Amino acid sequence: MADAEAIWNAVGWSLAALAALPLLLALLGDSVRRRFRRMRRCPKCWYDLSHTPGMTCSECGYTAKRERHLFKTRRRKRWVLAALLVWIGSYFAFRVPAMQQRGWVAAVPTTAFVLIAPRLQTDSDGNYSWGSGTLTDELLARHAAGRSAEWQRRLLIRLAIDAGESQFRRTRTPGEDWNFAPFIILETLAQIGRLTESDSRRMSHALYGYRITTRPRWPVGATIMARVEPVKGYSYSRVFLRLSPLDPPGGVPIHQSPPSQTSDPSQPERNMWYWSDGLVALAPPLPAGARLRLRTEGWRVLELPRAAEGEAEPGAWKHDVSVRTEVRGAIDDLLTPVESPEFERALRSPGNFQLLGDRLWMISLHQPLTHLDGATFAAHFEVLDGERVIATAGAWWGSTGSRSMNPKGHDVQLTPVADSPKPPIDRQVEGLRLRIRSDPEIALRRFDCDRYWSGEVVVPVTWLAPPWE
């Protein structure tokens, strides 16, 4: 590695020296010769006008406005461009060893790197989708080399906080990647001691949050749902959250965490959880063209010891979120029904469904889902005792293209129907049936779904260990 670095350094210095010659020629032009012999020449075509009276060129017809314009120094601009290209080549030659280790970002000048780094698309570990290095590697390498000035560090911190905070101010649509670069930058700077206490306080206020994902379009008459997911590293933060509608207005929070407690924001409790990444109803059915905005409020304990008291200081944040969705049309405009006799035959296979306690278990859906060719299996389930419905459930599944399903869980919570007779709890119940009916409203809850299974199937089922008395 040392030999290769020495070779590339030699190439870089050679190119830099080579660039000096055309640059010198370009700067001097013919001024050295003309210093001893002034010549009248056309400033456009440089034809010798020493023996031509007047200020009009006999070669190209150009007329100079003043006599002194005929004595301009000729500059060879093409040589300047050639020198610049060779100099750029010499710079990249010096950076080749670093680029081989950390990718092309290692060749970016520090000021340019500060401007683009917060917006580089990385995963939660700092890996680029291209190149061999990580954002953490690059930051540590530049810190070790002392290549960043204080004003560049301050600018990088401000841009990283702004870029990270802006992601919390709007919902996301399926397929949009979350940019973890701002978090990687700030975490790395904190590890090497480059964040001040004020930087840490602002980062804690701004970047402890979650992402909200929803469909880009919802039909009129459908409840608008979203999936709420904590951002990397903050799944178990000591935090209290409240999500409230701004437009259309409403006084009741959509969700707050933890739902069973009323927390005092001045004294956040330990081990308070973000809510899970399950679905949350953002709004009831809205008319066509309606716009939805949310306000998210959070309280957490900042890990910033007070100099006098040595206690944690409570912090808070508040964001107004613009929901990136539109309300128009009907379900049929968004979803296409798919009929599949093969899928329905697979559903009727013995043992695919079991009732265990208060759960409906799907034993084997991997193979049946392949018959849908990517369409969503969204259904409303009814447990039938004769013709009476005694329990219901609803869920959706979609194949991810491999031997996995989404959602991962195979069991579905059953809801008893009011006034229905409860099966005995001391023995399993035979002779029940399970009616499976496609439900496009449930299919909407898979945000990247545009096709769903359409049909109805009734299968025999046994209830093992019924939970109700």
FENHUDA-V176099 format. One record per residue. N is the residue number from 0. OMEGA is omega in radians with two decimals (999 if undefined). Layout:
# FENHUDA-V176099
N|OMEGA + N|OMEGA
This chain:
# FENHUDA-V176099
0|3.12 + 1|3.12 + 2|3.13 + 3|3.11 + 4|3.10 + 5|3.13 + 6|-3.13 + 7|3.06 + 8|3.10 + 9|3.09 + 10|-3.14 + 11|3.13 + 12|3.12 + 13|3.12 + 14|3.11 + 15|3.10 + 16|3.12 + 17|-3.14 + 18|-3.10 + 19|-3.09 + 20|3.11 + 21|3.11 + 22|3.11 + 23|3.10 + 24|-3.12 + 25|-3.12 + 26|-3.11 + 27|-3.09 + 28|3.07 + 29|-3.06 + 30|-3.13 + 31|3.13 + 32|-3.09 + 33|3.07 + 34|3.14 + 35|-3.11 + 36|3.13 + 37|-3.08 + 38|3.00 + 39|3.13 + 40|3.09 + 41|-3.14 + 42|3.14 + 43|-3.11 + 44|3.10 + 45|3.07 + 46|-3.12 + 47|3.14 + 48|-3.09 + 49|-3.08 + 50|-3.14 + 51|3.13 + 52|3.12 + 53|-3.08 + 54|3.09 + 55|-3.11 + 56|3.11 + 57|-3.11 + 58|-3.06 + 59|3.10 + 60|-3.13 + 61|3.14 + 62|3.10 + 63|-3.12 + 64|-3.13 + 65|-3.12 + 66|-3.08 + 67|3.08 + 68|3.14 + 69|-3.13 + 70|3.12 + 71|3.07 + 72|-3.13 + 73|3.10 + 74|3.14 + 75|-3.05 + 76|3.13 + 77|3.10 + 78|3.10 + 79|3.12 + 80|3.12 + 81|3.13 + 82|3.14 + 83|3.13 + 84|3.12 + 85|3.13 + 86|3.09 + 87|3.08 + 88|3.12 + 89|3.11 + 90|-3.13 + 91|3.07 + 92|3.09 + 93|-3.02 + 94|-3.10 + 95|3.14 + 96|3.12 + 97|3.13 + 98|3.11 + 99|-3.12 + 100|-2.95 + 101|3.13 + 102|-3.03 + 103|-3.14 + 104|3.13 + 105|-3.14 + 106|-3.10 + 107|3.08 + 108|-2.99 + 109|-3.13 + 110|3.10 + 111|3.11 + 112|3.11 + 113|-3.08 + 114|-3.05 + 115|-3.01 + 116|-3.11 + 117|-3.11 + 118|3.04 + 119|-3.10 + 120|3.12 + 121|3.02 + 122|-3.04 + 123|3.10 + 124|3.12 + 125|3.14 + 126|3.01 + 127|3.01 + 128|3.09 + 129|3.09 + 130|-3.04 + 131|-3.08 + 132|3.07 + 133|3.11 + 134|3.09 + 135|3.10 + 136|-3.09 + 137|3.12 + 138|3.14 + 139|-3.14 + 140|3.14 + 141|3.09 + 142|-3.13 + 143|-3.14 + 144|-3.12 + 145|-3.03 + 146|-3.11 + 147|3.09 + 148|-3.11 + 149|-3.12 + 150|3.08 + 151|3.10 + 152|3.14 + 153|3.13 + 154|3.13 + 155|3.12 + 156|-3.11 + 157|-3.13 + 158|3.13 + 159|3.12 + 160|3.13 + 161|-3.12 + 162|3.12 + 163|-3.11 + 164|-3.10 + 165|-3.13 + 166|3.13 + 167|-3.02 + 168|3.08 + 169|3.06 + 170|-3.12 + 171|3.09 + 172|-3.12 + 173|-3.13 + 174|3.10 + 175|3.11 + 176|3.05 + 177|-3.13 + 178|-3.12 + 179|-3.08 + 180|3.13 + 181|-3.13 + 182|3.13 + 183|-3.13 + 184|-3.06 + 185|3.09 + 186|-3.14 + 187|3.12 + 188|3.10 + 189|-3.12 + 190|-3.11 + 191|3.04 + 192|-3.13 + 193|3.09 + 194|3.05 + 195|3.13 + 196|3.11 + 197|3.07 + 198|-3.13 + 199|3.14 + 200|-3.14 + 201|3.11 + 202|-3.14 + 203|3.10 + 204|-2.95 + 205|-2.88 + 206|3.01 + 207|-3.03 + 208|-3.01 + 209|3.13 + 210|-3.13 + 211|-3.12 + 212|3.13 + 213|3.11 + 214|3.05 + 215|-3.13 + 216|3.09 + 217|3.11 + 218|3.06 + 219|3.11 + 220|3.14 + 221|3.03 + 222|-3.10 + 223|-3.09 + 224|3.07 + 225|3.03 + 226|-3.08 + 227|-3.07 + 228|3.07 + 229|3.12 + 230|-3.09 + 231|3.03 + 232|-3.03 + 233|-3.08 + 234|-3.07 + 235|3.12 + 236|3.04 + 237|-2.91 + 238|3.00 + 239|-3.07 + 240|3.03 + 241|-3.12 + 242|-3.04 + 243|3.11 + 244|3.03 + 245|-3.11 + 246|0.03 + 247|-3.04 + 248|3.08 + 249|-3.07 + 250|-3.07 + 251|3.11 + 252|3.07 + 253|-3.13 + 254|2.95 + 255|-3.02 + 256|-0.16 + 257|-3.02 + 258|-3.05 + 259|-3.08 + 260|2.96 + 261|-3.00 + 262|3.03 + 263|-3.07 + 264|-3.12 + 265|3.14 + 266|3.13 + 267|-3.10 + 268|3.12 + 269|3.04 + 270|3.04 + 271|-2.94 + 272|2.77 + 273|3.05 + 274|-3.04 + 275|-3.14 + 276|3.06 + 277|-3.07 + 278|3.08 + 279|3.09 + 280|-3.14 + 281|-3.07 + 282|3.02 + 283|3.11 + 284|-3.08 + 285|3.11 + 286|3.14 + 287|3.12 + 288|-3.12 + 289|3.09 + 290|-3.05 + 291|3.03 + 292|-3.10 + 293|2.97 + 294|3.10 + 295|3.12 + 296|-3.12 + 297|3.04 + 298|3.06 + 299|3.08 + 300|3.09 + 301|-3.14 + 302|-3.14 + 303|-3.11 + 304|3.04 + 305|-3.07 + 306|-3.05 + 307|-2.98 + 308|-3.12 + 309|-3.11 + 310|3.09 + 311|-3.10 + 312|3.13 + 313|3.11 + 314|-3.09 + 315|3.01 + 316|3.12 + 317|3.13 + 318|2.91 + 319|-3.03 + 320|3.02 + 321|-3.09 + 322|-3.08 + 323|3.09 + 324|3.07 + 325|-3.13 + 326|3.09 + 327|3.06 + 328|-3.13 + 329|-3.14 + 330|-3.11 + 331|3.09 + 332|-3.08 + 333|-3.02 + 334|3.10 + 335|3.12 + 336|-3.14 + 337|3.07 + 338|-3.10 + 339|3.07 + 340|3.13 + 341|3.12 + 342|-3.13 + 343|3.06 + 344|3.12 + 345|3.10 + 346|-3.10 + 347|-3.14 + 348|-3.11 + 349|3.04 + 350|3.13 + 351|-3.07 + 352|3.05 + 353|3.02 + 354|-3.11 + 355|-3.07 + 356|3.11 + 357|-3.10 + 358|2.98 + 359|-3.08 + 360|3.02 + 361|-3.02 + 362|-3.06 + 363|3.10 + 364|-3.09 + 365|-3.10 + 366|3.10 + 367|-3.11 + 368|3.13 + 369|3.12 + 370|-3.12 + 371|3.07 + 372|3.07 + 373|3.10 + 374|-3.09 + 375|3.01 + 376|3.14 + 377|-2.99 + 378|2.97 + 379|-3.08 + 380|3.08 + 381|3.05 + 382|-3.04 + 383|2.96 + 384|-2.93 + 385|3.08 + 386|-3.10 + 387|3.08 + 388|-3.11 + 389|3.12 + 390|-3.14 + 391|3.08 + 392|3.08 + 393|-3.12 + 394|3.05 + 395|3.05 + 396|3.05 + 397|3.12 + 398|3.09 + 399|3.13 + 400|3.07 + 401|3.14 + 402|3.08 + 403|-3.13 + 404|3.07 + 405|0.05 + 406|-3.09 + 407|-3.04 + 408|3.12 + 409|-3.06 + 410|-3.09 + 411|3.14 + 412|3.08 + 413|3.10 + 414|3.14 + 415|3.08 + 416|-3.10 + 417|3.07 + 418|3.09 + 419|3.12 + 420|-3.11 + 421|3.11 + 422|3.12 + 423|-3.06 + 424|-3.06 + 425|3.13 + 426|3.09 + 427|-3.05 + 428|3.12 + 429|3.01 + 430|3.07 + 431|3.08 + 432|3.11 + 433|3.11 + 434|-3.11 + 435|-3.07 + 436|-3.13 + 437|-3.08 + 438|-3.11 + 439|3.12 + 440|3.05 + 441|3.11 + 442|3.10 + 443|-3.07 + 444|2.91 + 445|-2.86 + 446|3.11 + 447|-3.11 + 448|3.00 + 449|3.08 + 450|3.14 + 451|3.10 + 452|3.12 + 453|3.13 + 454|3.13 + 455|-3.10 + 456|3.03 + 457|-3.11 + 458|3.05 + 459|-3.10 + 460|3.10 + 461|3.13 + 462|3.12 + 463|3.11 + 464|3.08 + 465|-3.00 + 466|-2.99 + 467|3.10 + 468|999
